[in-house]
Amino acid sequence: MKNKLLIMCILIALISCNPYKGFKGVDPKGMGNKPPSVQIADDIQKDQKKSNRKMKREMRRKRKIYGAPK
């Protein structure tokens, strides 16, 4: 009984103490193809592109509503 309890406590402690938990761009299974800094930079660029597309779409919509020239 005590052995099972001890083993369960050790397993829970090992699972909960994940050094990669909470860090974006870090894969707990290994590094993968890109280092985390490059992956984060790529994510930032994707977000900027997405926001630019959204802004252009919004401007086109407003231009259509207000009838402004292209």
C-alpha positions, 0 to 999 in steps of 0.5 A: 500500500505504501509502495503504491502511494509513494510511486503515485506521488513520485509520478505526479511530481514528475508529471507536474514539474514539466520544464517546458510548461507555459513556454510558447515555441518549445516542444516538450518532445524535442526541438523540432526543425526550428529553434524557439526564438525563430518559431516565435519570430515567425508567429509574430510575422504571421500575426502582423500579416493577419492584422494587415489583411484585416485592416485592408479588408475593413478599409475596403468595406468602409470605402464601399459604404461611404463611396470614396474613390479608389 
